[in-house]
Amino acid sequence: MLYFKRVDPNCREDIETLRSWDNDPKLSQTLRPNFDNKPFVDVTYEEEKAAFEKPARACFLFGESENGVEKPQHWLGYVEVQFSHPVMMGEKEHAGWIAVCVGDVKAQGKGYGKIAMNFIEKFSKSYGLNRLELGVFEFNERAIALYRSCGYVEIGRNENFAWHNGKQFTGIRMEKILKSK
């Protein structure tokens, strides 16, 4: 069972956990765009912490817990929603920009991403959001398959958006309209 903990921007351990994934060379290429085909510069503690100041952001670490109540021994990843994010292509009112990262490589492909997506959708609905949008690079086929399986549909493309392994790739935008119960 997964345990979710809201990231406390004043907790150094939380911020350092996020930084460890944002600065991992294999993960960072799927988490942030490389616009100039140069190696990524590591995200500093101050930069990671400042990301919580704007736009409004709710980020949760997740990990496996025997009962879903006790804090896990280590975190497997994070999921987040940013409210009315400026990079969104679609309608911004009552909408959120989401991201999911299964940072523990051994945990990838085991269904944790889908559980995290369901969690952030329920959380977003509880805050009155009715549309979620995300961005994914076209080379990240595993993530695209996950998002489609969760009901996300493509709404746009940014051609030659970012570099990956010496080649430019398209950024794909996807959305899901959240149904009210």
RODO-2510 file (C-alpha; in nm, 4 decimals, decimal comma):
residues 181
     n   res          X          Y          Z
     1     m     0,0000     0,0000     0,0000
     2     l     0,1332     0,3466    -0,0830
     3     y     0,1820     0,6160     0,1765
     4     f     0,1686     0,9790     0,0606
     5     k     0,3295     1,2661     0,2503
     6     r     0,2887     1,6283     0,1482
     7     v     0,6295     1,7846     0,0931
     8     d     0,7172     2,0428     0,3565
     9     p     0,9303     2,3100     0,1849
    10     n     1,0885     2,3857     0,5229
    11     c     1,1987     2,0246     0,5723
    12     r     1,5503     1,9820     0,4353
    13     e     1,5046     1,6033     0,4012
    14     d     1,2003     1,6517     0,1744
    15     i     1,3779     1,9048    -0,0475
    16     e     1,6942     1,6942    -0,0688
    17     t     1,4873     1,3897    -0,1674
    18     l     1,3344     1,5848    -0,4577
    19     r     1,6772     1,7197    -0,5544
    20     s     1,8220     1,3683    -0,5660
    21     w     1,5778     1,2801    -0,8447
    22     d     1,5897     1,6166    -1,0231
    23     n     1,9693     1,5882    -1,0397
    24     d     1,9864     1,2197    -1,1369
    25     p     2,1234     1,2196    -1,4960
    26     k     1,8846     0,9458    -1,6140
    27     l     1,5761     1,1004    -1,4538
    28     s     1,6446     1,4696    -1,5148
    29     q     1,6217     1,4229    -1,8927
    30     t     1,2588     1,3128    -1,8485
    31     l     1,1707     1,5737    -1,5832
    32     r     1,2938     1,8986    -1,7347
    33     p     1,3627     2,0207    -2,0859
    34     n     1,7147     2,0567    -2,2206
    35     f     1,6867     2,3583    -2,4517
    36     d     2,0528     2,3963    -2,5535
    37     n     2,1931     2,0399    -2,5837
    38     k     2,4351     2,1005    -2,2962
    39     p     2,4702     1,8961    -1,9782
    40     f     2,2197     1,9836    -1,7073
    41     v     2,3339     2,2016    -1,4223
    42     d     2,2328     2,0532    -1,0887
    43     v     1,9361     2,2086    -0,9115
    44     t     2,0538     2,3648    -0,5850
    45     y     1,8773     2,3267    -0,2519
    46     e     1,7744     2,6937    -0,2701
    47     e     1,6303     2,6537    -0,6219
    48     e     1,4340     2,3410    -0,5273
    49     k     1,2937     2,5105    -0,2177
    50     a     1,2080     2,8311    -0,4101
    51     a     1,0004     2,6252    -0,6564
    52     f     0,7398     2,5952    -0,3813
    53     e     0,6873     2,9716    -0,3618
    54     k     0,5097     3,0120    -0,6974
    55     p     0,2916     2,9010    -0,8583
    56     a     0,0767     2,7378    -0,5920
    57     r     0,2053     2,3814    -0,5655
    58     a     0,1053     2,0681    -0,3785
    59     c     0,3732     1,8002    -0,3966
    60     f     0,3645     1,4586    -0,2305
    61     l     0,6365     1,2034    -0,1744
    62     f     0,5195     0,8431    -0,1905
    63     g     0,6560     0,5148    -0,0677
    64     e     0,5438     0,1654     0,0175
    65     s     0,4001     0,1138     0,3639
    66     e     0,2661    -0,2125     0,5021
    67     n    -0,0561    -0,0485     0,6151
    68     g    -0,0553     0,2823     0,4268
    69     v    -0,0379     0,4699     0,7582
    70     e     0,3221     0,4311     0,8715
    71     k     0,5962     0,6328     0,7027
    72     p     0,7981     0,4133     0,4646
    73     q     1,1691     0,3397     0,5022
    74     h     1,2485     0,5238     0,1780
    75     w     1,0599     0,7204    -0,0855
    76     l     0,9833     0,5780    -0,4288
    77     g     0,8842     0,9006    -0,6038
    78     y     0,6707     1,2110    -0,6036
    79     v     0,3561     1,3455    -0,7619
    80     e     0,2461     1,7069    -0,7754
    81     v    -0,0110     1,9532    -0,8989
    82     q     0,0513     2,3200    -0,9684
    83     f    -0,2571     2,5365    -0,9841
    84     s    -0,3083     2,7468    -1,3024
    85     h     0,0513     2,7024    -1,4153
    86     p     0,1606     2,9618    -1,6768
    87     v     0,2913     2,7039    -1,9291
    88     m    -0,0466     2,5361    -1,9699
    89     m    -0,1874     2,5245    -2,3241
    90     g    -0,5487     2,4711    -2,2280
    91     e    -0,7961     2,6589    -2,0106
    92     k    -0,6274     2,7665    -1,6863
    93     e    -0,9330     2,8300    -1,4698
    94     h    -1,0045     2,5351    -1,2391
    95     a    -0,7095     2,3514    -1,3946
    96     g    -0,3794     2,2124    -1,2729
    97     w    -0,0439     2,1117    -1,4173
    98     i     0,0665     1,7728    -1,2888
    99     a     0,3880     1,5746    -1,2792
   100     v     0,4751     1,2289    -1,1540
   101     c     0,8189     1,0784    -1,1000
   102     v     0,8981     0,7263    -0,9880
   103     g     1,2514     0,8107    -0,8818
   104     d     1,3509     0,4698    -0,7492
   105     v     1,4557     0,2847    -1,0654
   106     k     1,3755    -0,0535    -0,9053
   107     a     1,0158     0,0643    -0,8507
   108     q     0,9557     0,1696    -1,2111
   109     g     0,7099    -0,0362    -1,4145
   110     k     0,5366    -0,1789    -1,1073
   111     g     0,2188     0,0317    -1,1098
   112     y     0,3265     0,3012    -0,8623
   113     g     0,2948     0,5755    -1,1241
   114     k    -0,0679     0,4845    -1,1913
   115     i    -0,1501     0,4819    -0,8189
   116     a     0,0185     0,8207    -0,7810
   117     m    -0,1780     0,9591    -1,0775
   118     n    -0,5056     0,8407    -0,9205
   119     f    -0,4040     1,0020    -0,5914
   120     i    -0,3256     1,3426    -0,7468
   121     e    -0,6471     1,3359    -0,9512
   122     k    -0,8551     1,2793    -0,6358
   123     f    -0,6584     1,5476    -0,4516
   124     s    -0,7075     1,7923    -0,7413
   125     k    -1,0827     1,7283    -0,7546
   126     s    -1,1060     1,7967    -0,3805
   127     y    -0,9627     2,1442    -0,4542
   128     g    -1,2213     2,2121    -0,7243
   129     l    -1,0039     2,1411    -1,0274
   130     n    -1,1845     1,9899    -1,3237
   131     r    -0,9002     1,9652    -1,5758
   132     l    -0,5428     1,8412    -1,5459
   133     e    -0,2659     1,8986    -1,7977
   134     l     0,0849     1,7587    -1,8259
   135     g     0,3835     1,7640    -2,0556
   136     v     0,5874     1,4654    -2,1689
   137     f     0,8752     1,4261    -2,4132
   138     e     0,8036     1,2054    -2,7146
   139     f     1,0991     0,9779    -2,6339
   140     n     0,9404     0,8863    -2,2979
   141     e     0,7148     0,6153    -2,4409
   142     r     0,6621     0,4441    -2,1063
   143     a     0,5216     0,7634    -1,9531
   144     i     0,3000     0,8313    -2,2556
   145     a     0,1539     0,4812    -2,2224
   146     l     0,0878     0,5424    -1,8515
   147     y    -0,0884     0,8729    -1,9159
   148     r    -0,3039     0,7239    -2,1925
   149     s    -0,3992     0,4328    -1,9651
   150     c    -0,5127     0,6925    -1,7086
   151     g    -0,7377     0,8633    -1,9665
   152     y    -0,5171     1,1536    -2,0773
   153     v    -0,5426     1,2671    -2,4391
   154     e    -0,3046     1,4703    -2,6497
   155     i    -0,3982     1,8391    -2,6911
   156     g    -0,0864     1,9831    -2,8527
   157     r     0,2762     1,9535    -2,9493
   158     n     0,5864     2,1695    -2,9305
   159     e     0,8070     2,0501    -3,2170
   160     n     1,1836     2,0334    -3,1533
   161     f     1,1129     2,1329    -2,7948
   162     a     1,4092     1,9765    -2,6145
   163     w     1,7316     1,7877    -2,6700
   164     h     1,7905     1,4259    -2,5665
   165     n     2,0993     1,2230    -2,6561
   166     g     2,2058     1,4724    -2,9223
   167     k     1,8694     1,4888    -3,0998
   168     q     1,5766     1,7291    -3,0728
   169     f     1,2425     1,5900    -2,9619
   170     t     0,8843     1,7096    -2,9510
   171     g     0,7125     1,8003    -2,6268
   172     i     0,3635     1,6533    -2,6054
   173     r     0,0850     1,8118    -2,4013
   174     m    -0,1916     1,5946    -2,2630
   175     e    -0,5027     1,6639    -2,0572
   176     k    -0,7780     1,4904    -1,8724
   177     i    -1,1170     1,6309    -1,7848
   178     l    -1,2022     1,5162    -1,4337
   179     k    -1,5522     1,3831    -1,3949
   180     s    -1,7475     1,4911    -1,0911
   181     k    -1,9155     1,2118    -0,8953
***
